[in-house]
Amino acid sequence: MAVSVTRTTKGYAVAFWNLMPDSQEMLQAESDETRIMTDGSLTFTFTDGWGNEGRARLWPDRRIDLIQTKIAPANQIGRNYGSFTVSTEQCSASEFN
């Protein structure tokens, strides 16, 4: 699981991808329309690369919750949705290193 957060003139943009270890199928999406919540988390909706729709919440403690809200036909990428904790191990942002 990888997540990228970028500051924009409108707020924040988020991009993510998740590759399960037993499959080469990748869940990937991005949004430049995020809302910052009072607890510091970011929420956004997205359409993934398979045509599914979802919503997400990225928490300050590096947890991300991906919820599938509409299932497109003929794909099994839905099992890549769920809750994940993202490491800062290979993060390029100086404030996290």
C-alpha positions, 0 to 999 in steps of 0.5 A, a space after each residue: 500500500 502506498 499513499 501520496 498526499 500533495 498540497 494544492 492551491 485548493 487544499 490536498 490531493 491524494 493518490 494511492 495504490 494497493 497491490 496484494 501479495 498473491 495477485 498482480 491486480 492493483 487497486 489505484 485511484 486519486 482525488 484532488 477534492 479532499 475534505 479535511 476533518 476536525 480530527 485532521 483526517 482527509 476524506 474523499 471519494 474516487 473511482 478506481 482503475 477498474 471502474 468501481 467507486 469508493 470513499 476513503 479516509 486517511 487518518 493522521 496516524 497513517 491509517 487509511 480506510 477504503 470503502 467500496 460503494 459501487 461495484 463495477 462488473 467483471 473484476 475482483 479488486 474489491 478484496 483490496 479495499 479495507 483498512 491499512 496502516 501506511 509506513 513512512 519507511 520510503 517516504 520522501 517528505 522530510 517531516 516524516 524521516 
